[in-house]
């Protein structure tokens, strides 16, 4: 429902699965797919401290390219999603081996 021109309240996005779940450090650019729900046009992905724009967005899937420089060293990278209305997802973890 829209009241006084305000945007309708939408449920927050939810990440169910990421693929791949890990890559080797320094392995090059790769495609990351996030499956879930409540994704919307304009959604961005927070990969660690970097904000990435998906190349493909549906209500249940985001597909993006993660550049090499973000996987240069081994470690655990938190991944979240934010929709244009400010809804933030749960956090999942990506492993750089």
N, C-alpha and C positions, 0 to 999 in steps of 0.2 A: 504494500500500500504506500502511495506517495502522499505526504501531507505537506502542504505549503511549499511545494517544489523540492522537498528533500528527496534524496535518493532512497530507494527501498533498502531495508536492512537485509543483507545477504549472509547466509551462514559462512563461516570461515572455510578456507580451503583445507584439504586433508591430503597428505601424501601417504599412499599405501605401499608403493614399491618404487625402487629406483633400479635402473639397469644401464650400464653395469654397476655393480656394487663396489668395484675396486679397479684400479689400474696400476701399472708399474710407474714409479717416479720417472719423469722425463720421457714418457712414452709417446708424446705428441698430442696434438689436438684430438679430441674424441667426442662422439655424440652421446649425450646423456638423456635418457628418457625417464620422466617421472609420471607414474600412474597414480590416480587418486580421484578426487571429485571437488566440485565447486571452484574450478579454475575458470577464469574469465579473460576476455580480451584485455590486454594491458598488464597481465600478470607478469611479475619478474621473479627470478630465482636468485636467492642469496646462496652463493657457493663460498663458504668461509666468509671473508669480509668483502668479497666481490659481488657486484650485482650484475646478473646476466639476463639478457632479453631472449626469450625462446624464439626459435624460428617458426615453430608450429604450436598453436594453442587450441585445444578443444576443452570442453567442460571436464573431461576425464584424463587428459594427457597433455604433457608439455614435452617438447623435444628441443634441445639446445646443444650448441657446440661449446665445449669447455676448452679454452686455449691451454697450450703446453705450459705457459708460465705459471698457471695455477696448480700444476701437479709436478713441480720441479723437485720437491723433497717429500720424503715419506712422512706420513702422519694421518690423523683422522680429521676430516673436514665436515663441519656441520652444514646441512642443506635445509633451507626453508623456502617457502613461497609466500609472496605478498600480492594480494589483489589490489586493483585500483581503489577500491573503497576502504583500504587499510586493513582488510582481514589478513591475519597471519596464520600460517599452517603450523602443524606439529614439526618437530625437528627430526630429521633422519641423519645418519652418518655415512659418509663415503670414505673409503680407505685408499690411501696412496701407499703402495707397497715399496 
